[in-house]
């Protein structure tokens, strides 16, 4: 009972033909899943034009716009002017936004742009949201100026046509510092508390299709509208299911918590430019802008005229694309399909046993041992990453999001293939090809059941390949003719879904989490075992040579990747550098958090001595070096009152400083920020900051008159607080020279800052 699933004439030719056909399907899916072709300015007035939207981007997205900056104010003034010229009612909401995370309370004075277009007979509100601020280290042309420009072009394309529902545009501030603007809008603005349908647009790269990657709960009505209204819908429910399990957030998070139902869109390719100076107009893919805008315009029109009550549902929907067609089905089908996939695999096993191709003990060994290639593929992918990060520490600074990851991704995929083949060849003669092939299908079926229980939107990725492959195998066993065609047809769904998910995981998570993508590749390869059996050379020694060749090719791909992925002006590396002045001791230091600083950074730092840094400033392992001390106004912190464990502090910074950070030597449990004329806001704080003083408060965009910060700090006795006034840019520091073209600032929040500190004992 150690037979093969099928036998056909010209087995090697047939096996190779089947593998090539399935590879062609996977490549076709990849080729047709990109962004749209950008339309020129001469496009019809009712259509979205990326070229017309680019004219707006050129006006406000050529420089960094962090919260509280002069560039942010210039951008805001331009946006307000354009929206008013389009006939919308426009207001600027000034407020204090707040957020908290482990040991940290974040505040900021935000200036949200809120534009309203009243509906003719509203059934609710359609809210389109994007943030106009950027990270401090780059102009944020994609993140998120592209979406803001798309809003302006969408308003123009809508023209004077009346919409049934109220349309509200929220161009939020302070998203990069903790979704501060959206939080303030949801908490304080009447439109933020009214609810409605939300369309939020983001970017985590500078290219790729605009994908719906997140929805609110009970999304069936929204998904139906998305599938029917959007001209080129992209994304699938596995992204929604996985994103809900992650700690990430965007403006979508506070707005849906406030009662909005909605959809969240982003493009994520070429993510090595994300949050750097290379998130620029020159790097942005115009097709991605077109896709963002076309999606936005289509949904604005459809939802603008819909009865929004019909968007309500009591369940989520599963959705995905097959050859350009959006397939959707309700959540109640997830479990039946998962069970059906298990039943189909069991039926295939029984049919194979009746034909004496396998025995139940051998099937059990084949199934249980199938976890070995899955685990090995994950381990080898992470070994590749550890090797790359060791050879080039800058890769670690980039979070595994590399400029030219193709050869490395191919190496990870190749090693996944080696893992599957090594397992298969090691057990083939003992267990039998059929037992291994059928047993391997148990893993996608089992993962489908697990997802049905914990992440229903992702179950289809595993359930459907297991189901169709098992049905294809049954057909190949039972039908007298067309066995190869039946088997191939059954495997097509696997070729459509699993490689596509692997590509998305590579684009979104990078090589640092390459094991996740390798797992998807290995699962796909497990479904190809019947074809591999046919295509393998007949001589045993040649069969054993196949995985060895795979290892050699993987090594060659890694070497080629290191040779190709060199840092230059077009594809720069990253480095972190800041300048710290201790106003108490009148001493200054350069500071870098790089694992291994590049040559330019090593001109300023030379060792790891952090003892001379201000108390509480150091966070983690740092490089330091002496620097000339400049005269700069120290932050001023005064104790207004103290009652038990509650301290009221008044904090101000010198002219030019945009923000202040307070490091506290004991943990915080609560923090409140108040600015004159604005509503105070309080957030709870849990946990402690890692590898530094345990409590921290940030206030971005601090007004000239300062702010009042109230801290709840359990414990008695004296308390040290280090106040850090932060000013963007290092050009004013004596001896500083600009970075060479092959470097950009890394994304650590204190990079590229002049930090003037003073420690207070309260």
Buried (B, 14 or more C-beta within 10 A) or exposed (E): BBBBBBEBEEBEEBBBBBBEBBEEBBEEBEEEBBBBEBBEEEBEEEBBBBBBBBEBBEBBBBBBBBBBBEBBEBBBEBBBEBBEEBEBEBEBBBBBBBBBBEBBBBBBBBBBBBBBBEBEEBBBBBBBBBBBBBBBBBBBBBBBBBBBBBBBBBBBBBEEEEBBBBBBBBBBBBBBBBBBBBBBBBBBBEBBEBBBBBBBBBBBBBBBBBBBBBBBEBBBBBBBBBBEBBEBBBBBBBBBBBBEEEEEBBBBBBBBBBBBBBBBBBBBBBBBBBBBBBBBBEBBBBBBBBBBBBBBBBBBBBBBBBEBEEBEBEBBBBBBBEEEEBEBBBBEBBBEBBBBBBEBBBBBBBBBBEBEBBBEEBBBBBBEBBEBBBEBBBBBBBBBBEEBBEEBBBBBBBBBBBBEBBBBBBBBBBBBBBBBBBBBBBBBEEBBBBBBBBBBBBBBBBBBBEBBEEBBBBBBBBBBBBBBBBBBBBBBBEEEEEBBBBBBBBBBBBBBBBBBBBBBBBBBBBBBBBBBBBBBBBBBBBBBBBBBBBBBEEEEEEBBEBBEEBBEBBBBBBEBBBEEBEBEEEBBBBBBBBBBBBBBEEBBBBBBBBBBBBEBBBBBBEEEEBEEBBBBBBBEEBBBBBBEBEEBBBBBBEEEEBEEBBBBBBBBBBEEBBBBBBBBBBBBBBBBBBBEEBEBBBBEBEBBBEEBBBBBBBBBBBBEEBBBBBBBBEEEEEBBBBBBBBBBBBEEBEEBEEBBEBBBBBBBBBBBBBBBBBBBEB
